[in-house]
């Protein structure tokens, strides 16, 4: 039996065109937690089959920017008004505190890929990073879901401070990772720049203060 029965629900929600709230109603209508899991998993796999052959490309485009976005729950709550009206200067300060360290870790983690030693002990960490990223592409991504892999990025970032070595293959891997991360993070940075909470750009959709 799975440790959690939510995996089927996530697979279903992340791949179907049925509204999210409706998927909960459909799954809850099935009797039994295990039966619900199996039903949701079957519905998710059916949705994946229906989206072939472009499914994986659509999912990469949808979920990678969601998983690696420059965002945090604290900022999301500020922008939603959960703490009342927040001055743009305060929102900008919070954005810098929350996002600058994350972006720095990404930069140094990419540098670290080009400097990693060719030792077997690092393979499980890199495989875990690839696996964890993959399951959130297959299901759905969100910024707080990446927390379990951040320690792996910390290790990679630490290697980013070492002198570069003669490793063309690893440099190629680092360049590929940089391109993927730039494409994934850039949309959220553009959204942060134009958001009403910061008042950085004129936006007719923003309420007057």
ABEGO torsion letter per residue (X at the ends): XBABAAAAAAAAAAABABBAAAAAAAAAABBEAAAAAAAAAAAAAAAAAAAOAAAAAAAAAAAAAAAABBBBAAAAAAAAGAAEBBBAAAAAAAAAAAAAAAAAAAAAAAAAAAABBBBAAAAAAAAAAAAAAAAAAABBBBAAAAAAAAAAAAAAAAAAABBBBBBAAAAAAAAAAAAAAAAAAAAAAAAAAABAAAGABBBAABBBX
